[in-house]
Amino acid sequence: MRGILLRESPDKLVVRMWLFPYLTWATIGMISFVLVYMLTDDAGRERVILSGLVAALVVAISVVRDRLRTGTRDDVTTDSVSPVGSVGSISKP
C-alpha cells in the first residue's frame, strides 16, 4: 500500500519510513523467527496455537458479518447520503 502511495502522490506521506521496504521485510522475518522459536518450546507452543486460533476466529466472524451485511448495503444508494455539514449544521451569525 505504501508503494502505491509513493507512486501516485508522495507528497501525502507525512512520516517517512527508514529503510523502506527492507525494514518491513526484516520485521516480518524477525516476527516469523520468534513464532517458530516459540513453537519449539512447550509453553510457547500452547500460546502460539491458541493465539492463532483466536485470530482465525476473529477473521471468520468478520467474514461472516461482512457477508451478512452485503445484502443490506445493496439497498443504500449514494444519492440518499447528504454531504457532511449540510444537515444540522449550525451557522454563525
C-alpha positions in Angstrom: 0.0 0.0 0.0 2.9 2.4 0.8 4.4 1.6 -2.6 1.2 2.6 -4.3 1.1 5.9 -2.3 4.7 6.6 -3.2 4.0 6.2 -6.9 0.7 8.2 -7.0 1.3 11.0 -4.6 4.4 11.0 -2.5 3.5 14.4 -1.0 0.8 12.7 1.1 3.4 10.8 3.1 3.8 12.8 6.3 6.0 10.4 8.1 8.9 8.9 6.1 9.9 5.3 6.9 13.5 4.5 7.3 15.0 1.8 5.0 11.7 1.1 3.2 11.0 -1.7 2.2 13.9 -3.5 3.7 13.0 -2.8 7.3 9.5 -4.1 6.7 10.9 -7.4 5.4 13.3 -7.6 8.4 10.5 -7.1 10.8 8.4 -9.8 9.1 11.4 -12.1 9.3 12.0 -11.5 13.0 8.4 -12.0 13.9 8.4 -15.2 12.0 11.6 -16.3 13.7 10.1 -15.6 17.2 6.9 -17.5 16.4 8.8 -20.6 15.1 11.1 -20.4 18.1 8.1 -20.3 20.4 6.7 -23.4 18.7 9.7 -25.3 19.8 9.0 -24.6 23.5 6.2 -26.5 25.2 4.8 -23.4 27.0 5.3 -21.2 24.0 3.7 -23.7 21.6 0.4 -23.6 23.5 0.4 -19.8 23.4 1.1 -19.6 19.7 -1.5 -22.2 18.8 -4.2 -20.5 21.0 -3.3 -17.1 19.6 -3.6 -18.4 16.1 -7.0 -20.0 16.8 -8.3 -16.7 18.3 -7.0 -14.8 15.2 -8.7 -17.3 12.9 -11.9 -17.0 14.9 -11.9 -13.2 14.7 -11.3 -13.3 10.9 -14.1 -15.9 10.4 -16.5 -13.7 12.4 -15.5 -10.7 10.4 -16.1 -12.5 7.1 -19.5 -13.8 8.2 -20.6 -10.4 9.4 -19.4 -8.8 6.1 -21.3 -11.3 4.0 -24.5 -10.8 6.1 -24.2 -7.1 5.7 -23.7 -7.1 2.0 -27.5 -7.7 1.5 -28.4 -4.5 3.4 -25.6 -2.4 1.7 -27.1 -3.0 -1.8 -30.3 -1.2 -0.8 -28.5 2.0 0.1 -27.6 4.4 -2.7 -25.2 7.3 -2.7 -28.0 9.7 -3.7 -29.6 9.4 -0.3 -26.5 10.4 1.5 -26.1 14.1 2.2 -22.8 15.9 2.2 -21.0 16.4 5.5 -22.1 19.6 7.2 -25.2 20.2 5.1 -27.7 18.7 7.5 -28.0 20.1 11.0 -25.0 22.4 10.7 -25.0 25.5 12.9 -24.3 28.7 11.1 -22.6 31.5 13.0 -24.3 34.9 13.0 
